[in-house]
Amino acid sequence: MKLNLLLALALPMAFYAQSASSNANTGDYPNAYSSGSANVHSFDNSSRLFRDWSVSFGGGGAFLQAADVNSFYDGKVDFGWNGYVSLDKQISHTFGMSVQYQMGKTNQKALLPGAAGVAAGVATAWTKYHQISLLGDINFSNLMRRVDNHSPYRWALHGYAGIGFQGYNTLLLDNDMSRWSTTPKRIPIEIEQKLALDSFFYQVGTGLKYNASKLIDIEARVMYIITGDDSFDGGGWGSYARPEYNAITSGHSDNMFTANLGVSFKLGNKLTHLTWYDPLQAAYYRTNVLETKEPDFVVCEKGDQDNDGVCDDWDRQLDTPAGARVDGAGVALDMDLDGVIDLYDKCVTVPGPVENNGCPVTAVAPVATPGVSEVNKFFEGIEFELNSDKIRATSNDKLNQAADIIKTLDAKSQFIVVGATDARGSAELNKKLSQRRADAVVRYLVSKGVNAGTLSAEGRGKTDLKYPECDPATKCPEWKNEANRRVYFQQK
């Protein structure tokens, strides 16, 4: 019967394991087995935030309570002992599993009723046992912790339940003059139960655990063990054994309880063990930090001295003339990039010299001949991956247009693609990085049809600053340092 029950419990676990194994091979995330969120990834050791393994051991007293021969006789207690060691796995912040080995010894007494008891006197017995069990652990404190409880989380109430296998040896003696009879054998009563599949038992209990440090927990635990065996107390094999010690009470299961004090060592290199993590409190803590956080900056702390609508905190041109239109950085607009801002430019869309108020001196040709300056317009703002010569895809359109212009230039001319950096870092590393970036631009232009014979690359590092006053870089605002990190085009 016990074996059948054990198989009935094990089969669903085997089917679940097979299902979980098939689910694990479904491919990339998200998939049909994930939540649908885009932020889904496999759970492995690299994504763990908490310790979840521990090793525990402890010991205390053991007492046969619901048995024919028990530890509580004539108002006195016969103390036994119990010790255990376990490997514990925390599945979630409220539930864990343990594989436990425990051993111990109980001491017990009994008196047969009637004349048999007068002849035999008080019988004394002991049981030495060893047990292997699988325990489930529910953290009631984490499960039922109030959302408004912000006190330090150091104490936790746990509940335990599990099954296991046991083996034991017993010895019972009394004072009957015929106790050494061998026909039939009467006393001493000796029983040996081997550890086997049909010797499993049940246990339930509770424990109070204290979080002593990030490495150690201390626990007081009381467990009630249901042996399911009428011979565990040493009264004889089976309920109808002779002498009739197993008939003193009507029960057929000798049960006991243990009271232990133990220590758990939390394994791993994370700061917190999962059993002491309270997700609600962690969420409330983050919310409280955001609610009480002082602002890190004041909008427009320095004001807007030139009244161009851009705060001086990030205004790149602090003396914009009144009435001039500006871009998002507070710089006066110059649509044709001729050096004359649109406020004063008489020919806003056609470039011209400053001396002629931004208008061309001669008639504008129907089709302007592109040159180095037009190429450099598209070279501005070319972006690379951080500390890399890989050109970001957002810069491809600019380089494509630059390539189209270069292909129209004089094929006999020679041009240089110059790479430069800001003043941060060592000169040697900056020179190498700028050379690689200049080479990358040349390769891209050649791949778009530009004659490779007309181009060469030169990395100048931080020796060719657009804003020389930015050495060291801390002397300038970030926009000037950004402008120093550039690639530009020039004719030899």
Secondary structure by P-SEA (a helix, b strand, c coil): caaaaaaaaaaaaaaaaaaaaaaaacccccccccccccccccccccccccccccccccbbbbbbccccccccccccccccccccccccccccccccccbbbbbbccccccccccaaaaaaccccccccccccbbbbbbccccccccccccccccbbbbbbbbcccccbbbbbbcccccccccccccccbbbbbccccccccccccccccccccccbbbbbbbbbbbcccccccccccccccccccccccccccccccccccbbbbbbcccccccccccaaaaaaaaaaaaaacccccccccccccccccccccccccccccccccccccccccccccccccccccccccccccccccccccccccccccccaaaaaaaacccccccccccccccaaaaaaaaaaaaaaccccbbbbbbbbbcccccaaaaaaaaaaaaaaaaaaaaaaccccccbbbbbbcccccccccccccccccaaaaaaacccccccc
